[in-house]
Amino acid sequence: MKNQFFYLPLILICLPLLMIAQNKSKLVSGPWAGNVELRTAMIWLEVSADVKKVAVEYAPTTNVNSKKLVAYKGELGKFFNPIKLELNELEFGTSYQYAILLDGKKIDLPFDTRFTTKDLWQYRKPAPDFSFLTGSCAYFNEAKFDRPGKPYGGDSSIFETMAKTPAEFNLWLGDNWYYREVDYSSVWGLKYRASHDRAIPILQKLMASMPQYAIWDDHDFGPNDAGANYIFKNESRNIFNDYWLNPSSGENKEGIYTMMNYGDVDFFLLDDRFFRSDVNLADSTNNSLNEDKVYFGKSQLDWLKNSLLFSKATFKIIVTGNQVLNPINNYECLTHYPTEYKALIDFLSYQKINGVIFLTGDRHHSEVIEMQRPNDYPLYDITISPLTSGVGKVSGKELDNPFRVANTLIEAQNFGKISFFGSKGNRTMKVDFIGKNGEQLGNWSVEENKLKKRN
């Protein structure tokens, strides 16, 4: 009897802790907010197969008692359960806090869950100054599936640094997870990798700290260097859409390309995989460029051209997984697809498209490539890589690349903080290359007036 009384207080103390642990085990990863617009936002999370009900409760941070509840009405109980909930009738320029309810119980989290809708500045006030974070190549070690030898993934504390770095959103530049041989040979394997890597604990605070947007490259599409030939490309597209909250995803259920806007900047998020010919396809046939060798594909390239013509943005950021301009890149690059490379570069010139910057990943180092054009402004390709994957040192003719802007080569784990500021007509874009511990590794900037066609 004495022992029974002794254990009773311990049971009373441990029971709430056990209930919290059980609630948290129902949450596989997330939550985080994405596709945050003027009056709408999306909430993403993944739950375990035993969850029967999911809801999100939200309210403005200035009026926390005016709570609203949105319940998930889709299918649950699957092996993988990524979920999206839409919040609407929001107020622009307003901060909201939200909470997740699983089976009617609120989940306690070790980080804040908030988002702020975009402000309605058009025709009312100057374009807002803002910053966003960006980077590519995030490898998370999983020993039993990794290749023998030194682990390929580096220090993941870079994501803690990013979570503490103020910005309006984060843009993933591809290779956001790495499919292994055990993954890309089946659809289940693709789903496993996306779910497993998204649930890495050190990622959760970053994901919740700001809206997230993404493109893909080969490693989060399928096998290394894969393109249109990949047999599971449609299923891979579905998985990408399940795990990200981009505004849209291609046209006619093909590709993942889309665009987004913040302030006076338009972002064209391109797909460099779904339509892509193998690089070994001949560049020319019968002394003419081979139009069958495509990188973006006709439908996507037509969409991009029309979108650039429609854009009135000060800066037009073309985002794609591989470098675009580097003429001595021996790896994957748009320059190895001369028909589409020429078509895009010529289009920018004869249509007098101002304000264009390319933003790319993949190379496992960072740099800024500059391409001079006669009677036109120079084009720049900003490459930011890697987040946690192995660092790739430049070699051969790239050691002294004459097209690289001086003092922009970063051969270390890093991410970018890209900022836009200044008065109308005098806006500036600045890139800060930041190391895993928050140290400044380099910077580069360009003024809007330097990105206008010369008369």
BELBELNOR-V949136 format. One record per residue. N is the residue number from 1. RES is the residue in one small letter. PSI is psi in whole degrees, 0 to 359 (999 if undefined). Layout:
N	RES	PSI
N	RES	PSI
//
This chain:
1	m	320
2	k	317
3	n	326
4	q	317
5	f	327
6	f	320
7	y	339
8	l	312
9	p	323
10	l	321
11	i	318
12	l	326
13	i	317
14	c	335
15	l	312
16	p	321
17	l	321
18	l	320
19	m	320
20	i	316
21	a	319
22	q	320
23	n	316
24	k	327
25	s	338
26	k	339
27	l	110
28	v	313
29	s	167
30	g	191
31	p	165
32	w	158
33	a	140
34	g	174
35	n	47
36	v	118
37	e	201
38	l	318
39	r	9
40	t	161
41	a	161
42	m	145
43	i	132
44	w	144
45	l	165
46	e	138
47	v	163
48	s	167
49	a	341
50	d	359
51	v	133
52	k	331
53	k	140
54	v	137
55	a	158
56	v	134
57	e	132
58	y	159
59	a	154
60	p	143
61	t	340
62	t	353
63	n	70
64	v	347
65	n	350
66	s	58
67	k	144
68	k	156
69	l	130
70	v	125
71	a	142
72	y	131
73	k	9
74	g	189
75	e	142
76	l	181
77	g	11
78	k	170
79	f	318
80	f	133
81	n	64
82	p	138
83	i	143
84	k	134
85	l	133
86	e	131
87	l	130
88	n	181
89	e	36
90	l	165
91	e	138
92	f	154
93	g	36
94	t	139
95	s	138
96	y	149
97	q	150
98	y	160
99	a	152
100	i	134
101	l	122
102	l	121
103	d	40
104	g	359
105	k	132
106	k	134
107	i	126
108	d	133
109	l	151
110	p	14
111	f	160
112	d	146
113	t	98
114	r	162
115	f	161
116	t	125
117	t	157
118	k	152
119	d	148
120	l	89
121	w	337
122	q	134
123	y	14
124	r	325
125	k	170
126	p	156
127	a	140
128	p	145
129	d	141
130	f	167
131	s	154
132	f	159
133	l	155
134	t	157
135	g	174
136	s	167
137	c	82
138	a	104
139	y	127
140	f	120
141	n	140
142	e	93
143	a	318
144	k	344
145	f	352
146	d	161
147	r	152
148	p	158
149	g	198
150	k	132
151	p	138
152	y	329
153	g	139
154	g	201
155	d	118
156	s	1
157	s	348
158	i	330
159	f	331
160	e	320
161	t	316
162	m	320
163	a	333
164	k	359
165	t	115
166	p	133
167	a	162
168	e	332
169	f	171
170	n	135
171	l	115
172	w	130
173	l	21
174	g	164
175	d	45
176	n	341
177	w	166
178	y	110
179	y	135
180	r	177
181	e	324
182	v	351
183	d	307
184	y	3
185	s	358
186	s	155
187	v	321
188	w	319
189	g	321
190	l	315
191	k	320
192	y	313
193	r	315
194	a	315
195	s	316
196	h	310
197	d	326
198	r	334
199	a	1
200	i	124
201	p	321
202	i	345
203	l	336
204	q	320
205	k	319
206	l	313
207	m	321
208	a	345
209	s	340
210	m	159
211	p	148
212	q	137
213	y	162
214	a	152
215	i	180
216	w	168
217	d	198
218	d	320
219	h	335
220	d	15
221	f	316
222	g	218
223	p	165
224	n	129
225	d	15
226	a	156
227	g	224
228	a	342
229	n	345
230	y	125
231	i	339
232	f	27
233	k	324
234	n	319
235	e	323
236	s	321
237	r	318
238	n	319
239	i	317
240	f	313
241	n	330
242	d	331
243	y	2
244	w	166
245	l	43
246	n	159
247	p	325
248	s	184
249	s	88
250	g	190
251	e	146
252	n	35
253	k	34
254	e	131
255	g	175
256	i	11
257	y	148
258	t	185
259	m	158
260	m	167
261	n	144
262	y	125
263	g	229
264	d	30
265	v	128
266	d	138
267	f	123
268	f	103
269	l	108
270	l	161
271	d	112
272	d	19
273	r	313
274	f	321
275	f	357
276	r	129
277	s	157
278	d	141
279	v	338
280	n	354
281	l	140
282	a	138
283	d	330
284	s	155
285	t	135
286	n	42
287	n	17
288	s	150
289	l	139
290	n	104
291	e	347
292	d	346
293	k	102
294	v	154
295	y	301
296	f	332
297	g	153
298	k	313
299	s	318
300	q	319
301	l	321
302	d	317
303	w	316
304	l	314
305	k	313
306	n	324
307	s	321
308	l	320
309	l	324
310	f	333
311	s	137
312	k	13
313	a	149
314	t	314
315	f	134
316	k	104
317	i	113
318	i	115
319	v	124
320	t	161
321	g	323
322	n	161
323	q	153
324	v	317
325	l	342
326	n	105
327	p	347
328	i	22
329	n	118
330	n	355
331	y	206
332	e	131
333	c	147
334	l	334
335	t	339
336	h	3
337	y	74
338	p	330
339	t	309
340	e	327
341	y	310
342	k	319
343	a	319
344	l	312
345	i	318
346	d	319
347	f	315
348	l	325
349	s	306
350	y	339
351	q	359
352	k	51
353	i	114
354	n	160
355	g	18
356	v	132
357	i	139
358	f	140
359	l	120
360	t	171
361	g	217
362	d	323
363	r	351
364	h	19
365	h	166
366	s	151
367	e	168
368	v	122
369	i	136
370	e	132
371	m	113
372	q	145
373	r	136
374	p	133
375	n	29
376	d	166
377	y	153
378	p	150
379	l	145
380	y	142
381	d	110
382	i	116
383	t	130
384	i	116
385	s	150
386	p	162
387	l	300
388	t	351
389	s	170
390	g	142
391	v	134
392	g	108
393	k	139
394	v	153
395	s	174
396	g	221
397	k	346
398	e	349
399	l	317
400	d	54
401	n	114
402	p	348
403	f	355
404	r	132
405	v	134
406	a	139
407	n	26
408	t	359
409	l	121
410	i	115
411	e	71
412	a	163
413	q	132
414	n	162
415	f	168
416	g	142
417	k	114
418	i	125
419	s	148
420	f	129
421	f	165
422	g	168
423	s	166
424	k	131
425	g	350
426	n	43
427	r	150
428	t	142
429	m	125
430	k	135
431	v	122
432	d	125
433	f	120
434	i	133
435	g	175
436	k	336
437	n	10
438	g	5
439	e	146
440	q	120
441	l	344
442	g	170
443	n	163
444	w	148
445	s	161
446	v	141
447	e	151
448	e	327
449	n	343
450	k	359
451	l	38
452	k	142
453	k	134
454	r	140
455	n	999
//
